[in-house]
C-alpha cells in the first residue's frame, strides 16, 4: 500500500481480519497509513479508528432472542 501511495484503507469485518487485528494495526502505524476497522477492539489494538456495531451488544441481543425463541415465544421476538 505504501508503494502504491494509498491515503488510507478500510478493513471489512471477517474472521481473518479479526485474527490479524494487532499485526494490521501495527503495520498501519509503522507506515503511517490511517486505517478504519470494524470494531472497537481494533482501535484498542492500535488502529486509527473503528466504525461499526458493538459486537458485545450484538452477541448479547442474539442470546436474548435465542432464549425467547427456545421458550416458545416465536411471535414478535424482535423489537
The first five atom37 places (N, CA, C, CB, O) and aatype in JSON, in Angstrom:
{
  "aatype": [20, 20, 20, 20, 20, 20, 20, 20, 20, 20, 20, 20, 20, 20, 20, 20, 20, 20, 20, 20, 20, 20, 20, 20, 20, 20, 20, 20, 20, 20, 20, 20, 20, 20, 20, 20, 20, 20, 20, 20, 20, 20, 20, 20, 20, 20, 20, 20, 20, 20, 20, 20, 20, 20, 20, 20, 20, 20, 20, 20, 20, 20, 20, 20, 20, 20, 20, 20, 20, 20, 20, 20, 20, 20, 20, 20, 20, 20, 20],
  "atom_mask": [
    [1, 1, 1, 1, 1],
    [1, 1, 1, 1, 1],
    [1, 1, 1, 1, 1],
    [1, 1, 1, 1, 1],
    [1, 1, 1, 1, 1],
    [1, 1, 1, 1, 1],
    [1, 1, 1, 1, 1],
    [1, 1, 1, 1, 1],
    [1, 1, 1, 1, 1],
    [1, 1, 1, 1, 1],
    [1, 1, 1, 1, 1],
    [1, 1, 1, 1, 1],
    [1, 1, 1, 1, 1],
    [1, 1, 1, 1, 1],
    [1, 1, 1, 1, 1],
    [1, 1, 1, 1, 1],
    [1, 1, 1, 1, 1],
    [1, 1, 1, 1, 1],
    [1, 1, 1, 1, 1],
    [1, 1, 1, 1, 1],
    [1, 1, 1, 1, 1],
    [1, 1, 1, 1, 1],
    [1, 1, 1, 1, 1],
    [1, 1, 1, 1, 1],
    [1, 1, 1, 1, 1],
    [1, 1, 1, 1, 1],
    [1, 1, 1, 1, 1],
    [1, 1, 1, 1, 1],
    [1, 1, 1, 1, 1],
    [1, 1, 1, 1, 1],
    [1, 1, 1, 1, 1],
    [1, 1, 1, 1, 1],
    [1, 1, 1, 1, 1],
    [1, 1, 1, 1, 1],
    [1, 1, 1, 1, 1],
    [1, 1, 1, 1, 1],
    [1, 1, 1, 1, 1],
    [1, 1, 1, 1, 1],
    [1, 1, 1, 1, 1],
    [1, 1, 1, 1, 1],
    [1, 1, 1, 1, 1],
    [1, 1, 1, 1, 1],
    [1, 1, 1, 1, 1],
    [1, 1, 1, 1, 1],
    [1, 1, 1, 1, 1],
    [1, 1, 1, 1, 1],
    [1, 1, 1, 1, 1],
    [1, 1, 1, 1, 1],
    [1, 1, 1, 1, 1],
    [1, 1, 1, 1, 1],
    [1, 1, 1, 1, 1],
    [1, 1, 1, 1, 1],
    [1, 1, 1, 1, 1],
    [1, 1, 1, 1, 1],
    [1, 1, 1, 1, 1],
    [1, 1, 1, 1, 1],
    [1, 1, 1, 1, 1],
    [1, 1, 1, 1, 1],
    [1, 1, 1, 1, 1],
    [1, 1, 1, 1, 1],
    [1, 1, 1, 1, 1],
    [1, 1, 1, 1, 1],
    [1, 1, 1, 1, 1],
    [1, 1, 1, 1, 1],
    [1, 1, 1, 1, 1],
    [1, 1, 1, 1, 1],
    [1, 1, 1, 1, 1],
    [1, 1, 1, 1, 1],
    [1, 1, 1, 1, 1],
    [1, 1, 1, 1, 1],
    [1, 1, 1, 1, 1],
    [1, 1, 1, 1, 1],
    [1, 1, 1, 1, 1],
    [1, 1, 1, 1, 1],
    [1, 1, 1, 1, 1],
    [1, 1, 1, 1, 1],
    [1, 1, 1, 1, 1],
    [1, 1, 1, 1, 1],
    [1, 1, 1, 1, 1]
  ],
  "atom_positions": [
    [[0.82, -1.19, 0.0], [0.0, 0.0, 0.0], [0.87, 1.26, 0.0], [-0.94, 0.0, 1.21], [0.53, 2.26, -0.62]],
    [[1.99, 1.17, 0.7], [2.88, 2.33, 0.74], [3.45, 2.6, -0.65], [4.02, 2.09, 1.75], [3.56, 3.75, -1.07]],
    [[3.82, 1.54, -1.36], [4.37, 1.7, -2.71], [3.35, 2.28, -3.67], [4.86, 0.36, -3.24], [3.71, 3.04, -4.58]],
    [[2.09, 1.95, -3.49], [1.03, 2.47, -4.35], [0.53, 3.84, -3.9], [-0.14, 1.49, -4.38], [-0.33, 4.44, -4.54]],
    [[1.09, 4.33, -2.8], [0.77, 5.65, -2.25], [-0.71, 5.82, -1.91], [1.17, 6.72, -3.22], [-1.32, 6.84, -2.22]],
    [[-1.26, 4.8, -1.28], [-2.65, 4.92, -0.85], [-2.73, 5.89, 0.32], [-3.23, 3.53, -0.46], [-1.77, 6.05, 1.08]],
    [[-3.87, 6.55, 0.46], [-4.05, 7.52, 1.53], [-4.58, 6.88, 2.82], [-5.0, 8.61, 1.09], [-4.45, 7.46, 3.9]],
    [[-5.16, 5.7, 2.7], [-5.72, 5.02, 3.85], [-6.34, 3.72, 3.38], [-6.76, 5.91, 4.57], [-6.32, 3.4, 2.2]],
    [[-6.9, 2.97, 4.32], [-7.51, 1.7, 3.96], [-8.66, 1.38, 4.91], [-6.47, 0.57, 3.97], [-8.74, 1.89, 6.02]],
    [[-9.53, 0.51, 4.42], [-10.7, 0.06, 5.17], [-10.61, -1.45, 5.33], [-12.03, 0.48, 4.45], [-10.43, -2.17, 4.35]],
    [[-10.74, -1.92, 6.53], [-10.74, -3.35, 6.81], [-12.19, -3.77, 7.03], [-9.85, -3.7, 8.05], [-12.87, -3.22, 7.9]],
    [[-12.66, -4.74, 6.27], [-14.02, -5.22, 6.45], [-14.05, -6.3, 7.53], [-14.58, -5.77, 5.13], [-13.04, -6.93, 7.83]],
    [[-15.21, -6.48, 8.09], [-15.37, -7.47, 9.15], [-15.26, -8.88, 8.58], [-16.73, -7.29, 9.86], [-16.02, -9.27, 7.69]],
    [[-14.31, -9.64, 9.1], [-14.13, -11.03, 8.7], [-13.33, -11.76, 9.77], [-13.42, -11.12, 7.31], [-12.61, -11.12, 10.55]],
    [[-13.43, -13.07, 9.83], [-12.63, -13.81, 10.81], [-11.13, -13.61, 10.61], [-12.96, -15.29, 10.73], [-10.38, -13.54, 11.59]],
    [[-10.69, -13.51, 9.37], [-9.27, -13.3, 9.1], [-8.81, -11.94, 9.63], [-8.98, -13.39, 7.59], [-7.76, -11.84, 10.25]],
    [[-9.61, -10.91, 9.39], [-9.26, -9.58, 9.89], [-9.27, -9.55, 11.41], [-10.24, -8.52, 9.33], [-8.44, -8.89, 12.03]],
    [[-10.22, -10.26, 12.02], [-10.29, -10.3, 13.48], [-9.05, -10.97, 14.07], [-11.55, -11.03, 13.94], [-8.53, -10.51, 15.09]],
    [[-8.59, -12.04, 13.45], [-7.4, -12.72, 13.95], [-6.13, -11.91, 13.75], [-7.25, -14.07, 13.27], [-5.17, -12.06, 14.5]],
    [[-6.13, -11.04, 12.74], [-4.94, -10.25, 12.45], [-5.03, -8.8, 12.83], [-4.64, -10.34, 11.02], [-4.31, -7.96, 12.28]],
    [[-5.91, -8.48, 13.79], [-6.11, -7.06, 14.13], [-4.83, -6.38, 14.63], [-7.2, -6.92, 15.17], [-4.53, -5.26, 14.22]],
    [[-4.09, -7.03, 15.51], [-2.88, -6.4, 16.05], [-1.81, -6.2, 14.97], [-2.32, -7.25, 17.18], [-1.26, -5.1, 14.87]],
    [[-1.5, -7.24, 14.16], [-0.49, -7.02, 13.12], [-0.92, -5.97, 12.09], [-0.2, -8.32, 12.4], [-0.1, -5.17, 11.65]],
    [[-2.19, -5.97, 11.71], [-2.66, -4.96, 10.75], [-2.53, -3.55, 11.32], [-4.12, -5.24, 10.37], [-2.07, -2.63, 10.64]],
    [[-2.93, -3.39, 12.57], [-2.82, -2.08, 13.2], [-1.36, -1.66, 13.33], [-3.49, -2.1, 14.59], [-1.03, -0.5, 13.1]],
    [[-0.5, -2.58, 13.68], [0.93, -2.28, 13.84], [1.57, -1.87, 12.5], [1.67, -3.49, 14.42], [2.32, -0.9, 12.44]],
    [[1.26, -2.61, 11.45], [1.8, -2.27, 10.12], [1.32, -0.9, 9.7], [1.38, -3.33, 9.08], [2.09, -0.11, 9.15]],
    [[0.05, -0.62, 9.94], [-0.51, 0.69, 9.58], [0.23, 1.8, 10.34], [-2.02, 0.74, 9.9], [0.57, 2.83, 9.75]],
    [[0.46, 1.59, 11.63], [1.18, 2.6, 12.42], [2.61, 2.79, 11.94], [1.19, 2.21, 13.89], [3.08, 3.92, 11.82]],
    [[3.29, 1.7, 11.66], [4.69, 1.77, 11.21], [4.84, 2.53, 9.9], [5.25, 0.37, 11.05], [5.83, 3.22, 9.68]],
    [[3.83, 2.41, 9.02], [3.92, 3.03, 7.7], [3.1, 4.31, 7.58], [3.47, 2.05, 6.66], [3.01, 4.89, 6.5]],
    [[2.52, 4.74, 8.68], [1.76, 5.98, 8.67], [0.51, 5.94, 7.8], [2.64, 7.09, 8.2], [0.12, 6.95, 7.22]],
    [[-0.12, 4.77, 7.71], [-1.34, 4.62, 6.91], [-2.56, 4.59, 7.83], [-1.28, 3.33, 6.04], [-2.68, 3.7, 8.66]],
    [[-3.45, 5.56, 7.69], [-4.65, 5.52, 8.52], [-5.58, 4.4, 8.05], [-5.39, 6.87, 8.47], [-5.84, 4.25, 6.86]],
    [[-6.06, 3.63, 9.0], [-6.96, 2.54, 8.68], [-8.24, 2.63, 9.48], [-6.29, 1.21, 8.92], [-8.22, 3.01, 10.65]],
    [[-9.34, 2.29, 8.85], [-10.61, 2.25, 9.54], [-11.01, 0.78, 9.66], [-11.71, 3.09, 8.79], [-11.1, 0.07, 8.66]],
    [[-11.26, 0.35, 10.87], [-11.54, -1.04, 11.18], [-12.97, -1.17, 11.68], [-10.54, -1.58, 12.23], [-13.58, -0.17, 12.05]],
    [[-13.52, -2.4, 11.7], [-14.94, -2.55, 12.04], [-15.3, -2.54, 13.53], [-15.41, -3.8, 11.46], [-16.45, -2.27, 13.86]],
    [[-14.37, -2.82, 14.43], [-14.75, -2.98, 15.83], [-13.88, -2.15, 16.77], [-14.67, -4.43, 16.22], [-12.75, -1.79, 16.46]],
    [[-14.45, -1.86, 17.93], [-13.75, -1.1, 18.97], [-12.44, -1.8, 19.37], [-14.66, -0.92, 20.2], [-11.44, -1.14, 19.65]],
    [[-12.46, -3.12, 19.41], [-11.24, -3.87, 19.76], [-10.09, -3.56, 18.81], [-11.53, -5.38, 19.74], [-8.93, -3.57, 19.21]],
    [[-10.42, -3.27, 17.56], [-9.38, -2.93, 16.59], [-8.72, -1.61, 16.95], [-9.97, -2.86, 15.17], [-7.49, -1.48, 16.9]],
    [[-9.52, -0.64, 17.32], [-8.96, 0.66, 17.72], [-8.14, 0.5, 19.0], [-10.09, 1.69, 17.93], [-7.11, 1.15, 19.16]],
    [[-8.61, -0.33, 19.91], [-7.85, -0.58, 21.14], [-6.54, -1.29, 20.85], [-8.69, -1.41, 22.11], [-5.59, -1.19, 21.64]],
    [[-6.47, -2.02, 19.72], [-5.24, -2.71, 19.34], [-4.27, -1.78, 18.63], [-5.56, -3.89, 18.44], [-3.14, -2.17, 18.35]],
    [[-4.7, -0.55, 18.35], [-3.79, 0.42, 17.75], [-4.25, 1.0, 16.43], [-2.48, -0.2, 17.55], [-3.55, 1.85, 15.87]],
    [[-5.4, 0.57, 15.92], [-5.9, 1.13, 14.67], [-6.3, 2.59, 14.88], [-7.1, 0.31, 14.14], [-6.59, 3.01, 16.01]],
    [[-6.32, 3.35, 13.81], [-6.68, 4.77, 13.91], [-8.1, 4.93, 14.45], [-6.55, 5.44, 12.54], [-8.33, 5.73, 15.35]],
    [[-9.03, 4.18, 13.89], [-10.42, 4.32, 14.32], [-11.21, 3.07, 13.98], [-11.06, 5.54, 13.67], [-10.78, 2.22, 13.2]],
    [[-12.38, 2.98, 14.6], [-13.31, 1.91, 14.25], [-14.68, 2.53, 14.04], [-13.36, 0.81, 15.36], [-15.02, 3.56, 14.62]],
    [[-15.45, 1.89, 13.19], [-16.81, 2.34, 12.92], [-17.64, 1.12, 12.61], [-16.85, 3.37, 11.75], [-17.49, 0.5, 11.56]],
    [[-18.51, 0.79, 13.51], [-19.35, -0.37, 13.29], [-20.19, -0.67, 14.51], [-18.5, -1.57, 12.93], [-20.15, 0.05, 15.5]],
    [[-20.94, -1.73, 14.43], [-21.81, -2.14, 15.53], [-20.97, -2.62, 16.7], [-22.78, -3.25, 15.08], [-19.83, -3.07, 16.53]],
    [[-21.53, -2.53, 17.88], [-20.89, -3.03, 19.09], [-21.07, -4.54, 19.12], [-21.5, -2.35, 20.38], [-22.18, -5.03, 19.33]],
    [[-20.0, -5.28, 18.91], [-20.07, -6.74, 18.82], [-20.62, -7.36, 20.1], [-18.69, -7.32, 18.52], [-21.41, -8.3, 20.03]],
    [[-20.23, -6.85, 21.25], [-20.72, -7.41, 22.51], [-22.24, -7.23, 22.62], [-20.02, -6.75, 23.7], [-22.94, -8.13, 23.09]],
    [[-22.74, -6.08, 22.2], [-24.18, -5.86, 22.24], [-24.91, -6.78, 21.26], [-24.49, -4.4, 21.92], [-25.99, -7.29, 21.57]],
    [[-24.32, -6.99, 20.09], [-24.94, -7.91, 19.12], [-25.03, -9.32, 19.69], [-24.15, -7.92, 17.8], [-26.06, -9.99, 19.53]],
    [[-23.97, -9.79, 20.34], [-23.97, -11.13, 20.92], [-24.97, -11.22, 22.07], [-22.57, -11.51, 21.4], [-25.66, -12.23, 22.22]],
    [[-25.05, -10.18, 22.87], [-25.99, -10.15, 23.99], [-27.42, -10.24, 23.47], [-25.81, -8.88, 24.84], [-28.23, -11.01, 23.99]],
    [[-27.72, -9.44, 22.44], [-29.07, -9.45, 21.87], [-29.39, -10.81, 21.23], [-29.22, -8.33, 20.84], [-30.52, -11.29, 21.33]],
    [[-28.41, -11.4, 20.58], [-28.63, -12.72, 19.98], [-29.01, -13.72, 21.06], [-27.37, -13.2, 19.23], [-29.9, -14.55, 20.85]],
    [[-28.36, -13.67, 22.2], [-28.69, -14.56, 23.31], [-30.11, -14.36, 23.8], [-27.72, -14.35, 24.45], [-30.81, -15.32, 24.11]],
    [[-30.53, -13.11, 23.88], [-31.91, -12.8, 24.31], [-32.91, -13.41, 23.33], [-32.13, -11.27, 24.42], [-33.89, -14.04, 23.74]],
    [[-32.66, -13.22, 22.03], [-33.58, -13.74, 21.02], [-33.62, -15.27, 21.03], [-33.18, -13.25, 19.63], [-34.68, -15.87, 20.88]],
    [[-32.47, -15.89, 21.22], [-32.41, -17.36, 21.28], [-33.17, -17.86, 22.5], [-30.95, -17.85, 21.32], [-33.91, -18.84, 22.41]],
    [[-32.99, -17.2, 23.64], [-33.7, -17.6, 24.85], [-35.21, -17.47, 24.67], [-33.24, -16.77, 26.05], [-35.96, -18.35, 25.07]],
    [[-35.65, -16.37, 24.06], [-37.09, -16.19, 23.84], [-37.64, -17.24, 22.9], [-37.36, -14.8, 23.28], [-38.71, -17.8, 23.15]],
    [[-36.93, -17.51, 21.82], [-37.45, -18.48, 20.86], [-37.42, -19.9, 21.42], [-36.65, -18.41, 19.56], [-38.27, -20.71, 21.07]],
    [[-36.45, -20.21, 22.28], [-36.38, -21.56, 22.86], [-37.48, -21.78, 23.89], [-35.01, -21.79, 23.5], [-37.79, -22.93, 24.22]],
    [[-38.07, -20.71, 24.4], [-39.18, -20.82, 25.35], [-40.53, -20.84, 24.63], [-39.15, -19.66, 26.34], [-41.58, -20.81, 25.27]],
    [[-40.49, -20.91, 23.29], [-41.73, -20.98, 22.53], [-42.34, -19.63, 22.21], [-42.71, -21.79, 23.28], [-43.46, -19.57, 21.7]],
    [[-41.65, -18.58, 22.5], [-42.16, -17.24, 22.2], [-41.67, -16.86, 20.81], [-41.68, -16.19, 23.27], [-40.8, -16.0, 20.67]],
    [[-42.21, -17.48, 19.8], [-41.71, -17.26, 18.45], [-42.4, -16.1, 17.73], [-41.89, -18.51, 17.64], [-42.01, -15.76, 16.62]],
    [[-43.4, -15.49, 18.35], [-44.04, -14.34, 17.73], [-43.44, -13.06, 18.29], [-45.56, -14.37, 17.96], [-43.31, -12.89, 19.5]],
    [[-43.07, -12.18, 17.4], [-42.61, -10.84, 17.76], [-41.44, -10.87, 18.74], [-43.76, -10.03, 18.35], [-41.48, -10.19, 19.77]],
    [[-40.41, -11.65, 18.45], [-39.25, -11.67, 19.34], [-38.32, -10.49, 19.09], [-38.48, -12.97, 19.19], [-37.53, -10.13, 19.96]],
    [[-38.43, -9.91, 17.91], [-37.57, -8.78, 17.61], [-38.29, -7.49, 17.94], [-37.13, -8.8, 16.14], [-39.48, -7.35, 17.64]],
    [[-37.58, -6.55, 18.56], [-38.24, -5.29, 18.95], [-38.73, -4.51, 17.74], [-37.28, -4.41, 19.75], [-39.3, -3.43, 17.89]]
  ]
}
